[in-house]
Amino acid sequence: MATYCGVDFHARQQTVAYFNTEDGEIKVIELNHQSDEVQRFYEGLPKPVRVGLEATGYIPWFEKLLTELEHEVWVGNATEIRRRARSRQKNDRRDAELILDLMIKNEFPRIHRLSQESLDVLRQLRYRHKLVRMRTMTKNSLHAISLSSGLSLQAKLLTKDGKAKLEALDLSPALTEQRREWLDLIEQIDTRIKRTETELEKIAGKDPRVELLRTHPGIGLLTSLALVHTLEPVSRFANSRKVTAFAGLEPCEDSSADRVRWNGISKAGSRLLRFLLIEAAQRSLGKDEELKRFYLHLSGRRGRPKAKIAIARKLLSRAWIMLRDKIDYAEFLQRGVAVRSARTVHRP
């Protein structure tokens, strides 16, 4: 005997279609998250209980509750679940019944769930990324104030000399107050960024996988942490094409008959990981001759933006191989030389 629950989950409420193998009757109930009826309902279900729902950013508290109640949680791919709907009619009840039906038939498209440690690291990375964006917006506001007074400081804005010139400007009372507050805000943001980076360095120092990736030119603290904790475990990817598709760096094809058309990348998966990989790709060009040659060749044919994406894709594939085989950058290069030498020897 087992209980299956298909949940159409929203921020403030959920619709549950549940089925017990003992009586075989499907029932539907709506639960409000602002009361204790959610906990009372799931506590009263006969065990074992399997709960299926679509992936969403609002479910951490719900997952924690179900785990404490010793229920099994299945999180599914929302796109795949909707694709398997037999009706175009869509409402909360139909969605819950669809999830339940897929669970009973063992067709539920479950997705991999990251560990709590990885989730915490990725939250720290996103937090730092938001702080950097806030600092950029603040710097742009200070640039606007200086330019409106005829002073162009560019990259010297936050240097000691640049701040002295900025503070010497004769501004209106309103702009004077804004200048002071913008400068104070930048100091506060810088302090938070440094504290976050210090915490991330401590985490990285305990993880040998991060140390392996950091041996590759261009891959630093942030990119290595994002790669390790987004891709773990790397064994779930059969090849590098699966990894690039997971990260959203795979080009989309729209071909038919004799017409062949390649569109932009899919942009699926983590936006932060793609951003960090592209940044790392640009840094790696000055230190990795093979990547540099590939970039120069491709940029002449397809343009710099597409060439940068291609380098990021190569960097991701390299990182996956290094994590899979537990090798550093030097060993990766040696393997490449060995493969090329073998091809030359066997060439007719």
C-alpha positions, 0 to 999 in steps of 0.5 A: 500500500502506498499513497501518491500525491500530484501537487500543483504548487503555487506560492500561496496555495497548492492543489493536490490530487492524491491516490491510495493503492488500497481503495484506488480512489482519486481525490482532489483537495486545495490547501492554503499555505497561510494556515497549518492545514498543509502539515495536518494533511500530509501528516494524516496520509498513510505511509509510504507517501510519494509527492510529485511536483514541478520544479519551482523556486518556492518549494524549499520550505515544502520539501523540508516539511515533507522530508521531516515527515519522511515522505519521498519527494519527486521534483519534475521537469515542468516543460516535460510534464506539460508536454505530456498533457493530453488536453489543451485545457489547463487549470490547477486540478488538471495539472495536479491530476496530470502529475499524479497520472505520470507518477502512477504510470512511472512516467514522471520526468524527475530531475536531479536535485542538488545537495544542500551544500551545493545549493548554499554555495550557489546562493552565495555566488548569486548573492555576490553577483547581485552585489557586484551589479549594485556596485556597478549601478552606483559607480555609473551614478557617480560617473553621471555626477562627474560628467555633468560637471565636466569631469571625466574620470573613467577607470580612475573614479574610485582611486584615491586621486579620483575620489579627491577630484570628485569630492572637490567638485562644486555641486548643488546641495542635492548632488553633494548629498547624493555624492556622499551617499553613493561613495558610502554605499560603494564602501559598504558593498565592497566590504560585503563582497570581500566578506563573501569572497573570503567565505567562498575561499574557505569553502574552495580550500576544502574541495580538491575538485575546485583546486583542480579546475583552478589550475586551468588558465582563466578559471578562478575561484567563482567559476570553479565553484559554480562548475563544481556545484552546478555539475555535481555529480559529473557522472550523470552526464554521458558526454560533453554535448550533454553538459553544454546542453545542460548549461544552455551553451548548445546552439539551437538548430532549425533545419528542414529538408535542404534548409539548414539554420542554426540559431543562438544558444538555448540559454537553458540552465544557470544564467550565472554559470554561463556568465562566469564561463564567458568571463573566464573564456576571455581571461583564458585567451591570453594564457592558452595558445590552443584556445587563442588560435581557435578564437582568432580563426573563428572570430574572423569567420563568425564574429567575436561574440559567437567566438566567445561563446564557442570558447566558453563551450570549449572551456566547459567541456574541458572542465567536465573532463577534468572533473570526470577524470580527476586531472589537472590542466597539465595532465589534460594538455599531456593527454591532448599531445598524446592523442595528436601524436598517435594520429600523426603516427597512424596517418597514411 
